[in-house]
Amino acid sequence: MKAAPFAYHAPRSLAEAHDLLARHGPDAAVIAGGQSLVPLMALRLARPAVLVDLNRVAGLAEITDGPREVTVGALVRQRAVERSPSIAARLPLLTAAVGHIGHPQVRARGTVGGSLVVGHAAAELPAVALALDARLVLTRAGGEREVPAGDFFAPEGGSIAGPDEVLTRIRFPVPPAGAGHGFHETGRRARDFALAGAAVVLGRDGAGGCAYARVAVLGGGPAPRRLPGVEAALRGGALDDAALADAAAGLVDEVAPVGDVAADAAHRREALVTLLRRALTDAARRAAPHTH
Ligand SMILES: Cc1cc2nc3c(=O)[nH]c(=O)nc-3n(C[C@H](O)[C@H](O)[C@H](O)COP(=O)(O)OP(=O)(O)OC[C@H]3O[C@@H](n4cnc5c(N)ncnc54)[C@H](O)[C@@H]3O)c2cc1C
């Protein structure tokens, strides 16, 4: 099948893009990497009458190092994140996770912003944005709002980005010095969307205990999830194998995996506990003591 007919615009500026979106309302859709939208259009599951291509808009595809955060433009390709030395050094959780997305060809086109706006429950970047306390900057004609990742993903799946809004950049605060990360996922076949996965950042106090914990999972329900209960159970405690296994087991109180043709809910839950334990173990091993 081929896409339904549509008008195509390639604005050069954000103002022009905002203007097109305001003018065409819900009939318009922005396109970034096209890795989610084009297949949907080809199947006629999405039929935007007007496509607003963001690829020529200046200033949306930069990775910028600030003193306490890294800002990633919404149009930065997933592959560019994977290869960025500054992200590897400052946000290694992001580097570890992004390499699990699809094939290299998908990552070469797919953008960071597109993946976050789609907000798939089993996608890597939404879970990482939650674990890293990212802030997402949405703009529209005459306005801008900054939304914490915790408020960006809709509980039933997807994101709260409005049809006239453009996600322009994502601000990732750099975790405390010495913090360690862990990322694990599993899928039915290599390169498929994951069935389940866990993204973790841990920091130690002077005595080696847990001073800082950020935990999010993919495949834990209809939306990506941060797990504040698991984080609270970890904070202030030892980071030994028994404590990490206990904390991972506590995940069952905070997730509601959905069963589908790929895996039933019980299998997903079991996989989540195992993957979270592995991610916590890696993060604890990498976390240096005396950092706070
Ligand atoms: C074979 C295959 C395998 C894949 N495997 C995985 C995987 O394992 N894990 C994973 O996470 N993803 C996977 N993907 C999806 C991929 O990561 C997509 O790149 C991503 O979901 C969408 O990014 P995009 O830039 O291609 O967005 P597009 O397809 O261009 O757009 C997707 C949606 O987001 C909106 N949008 C995009 N950018 C913006 C913006 N800046 N502001 C506002 N709205 C915007 C569009 O209007 C559209 O509704 C896979 C895709 C393919 C084709």
The ligand as a Gaussian input file, in Angstrom:
#p B3LYP/6-31G(d) Opt

LIG

0 1
 C       12.580000      -1.645000      11.805000
 C       12.438000      -0.695000      12.954000
 C       12.863000      -1.085000      14.215000
 C       12.751000      -0.215000      15.294000
 N       13.177000      -0.642000      16.528000
 C       13.084000       0.191000      17.578000
 C       13.541000      -0.190000      18.867000
 O       14.039000      -1.300000      19.076000
 N       13.423000       0.707000      19.883000
 C       12.881000       1.951000      19.696000
 O       12.798000       2.726000      20.640000
 N       12.453000       2.353000      18.489000
 C       12.535000       1.501000      17.434000
 N       12.095000       1.926000      16.201000
 C       11.485000       3.291000      16.087000
 C       12.572000       4.347000      15.920000
 O       13.288000       4.529000      17.111000
 C       11.987000       5.694000      15.494000
 O       13.072000       6.396000      15.001000
 C       11.352000       6.560000      16.535000
 O       10.318000       5.885000      17.210000
 C       10.703000       7.782000      15.897000
 O       11.672000       8.726000      15.570000
 P       11.659000       9.434000      14.158000
 O       12.636000      10.532000      14.237000
 O       11.855000       8.427000      13.088000
 O       10.174000      10.064000      14.136000
 P        9.099000      10.165000      12.961000
 O        8.749000       8.803000      12.458000
 O        9.502000      11.175000      11.980000
 O        7.875000      10.752000      13.812000
 C        7.219000       9.946000      14.765000
 C        6.103000      10.755000      15.459000
 O        6.672000      11.753000      16.295000
 C        6.303000      13.063000      15.876000
 N        7.526000      13.870000      15.990000
 C        8.776000      13.523000      15.573000
 N        9.659000      14.476000      15.905000
 C        8.965000      15.441000      16.555000
 C        9.333000      16.681000      17.154000
 N       10.616000      17.107000      17.183000
 N        8.368000      17.426000      17.739000
 C        7.071000      17.015000      17.751000
 N        6.669000      15.845000      17.193000
 C        7.602000      15.061000      16.611000
 C        5.798000      12.903000      14.439000
 O        4.816000      13.861000      14.132000
 C        5.213000      11.502000      14.488000
 O        3.913000      11.528000      15.034000
 C       12.200000       1.083000      15.116000
 C       11.794000       1.505000      13.832000
 C       11.920000       0.626000      12.762000
 C       11.459000       1.077000      11.400000

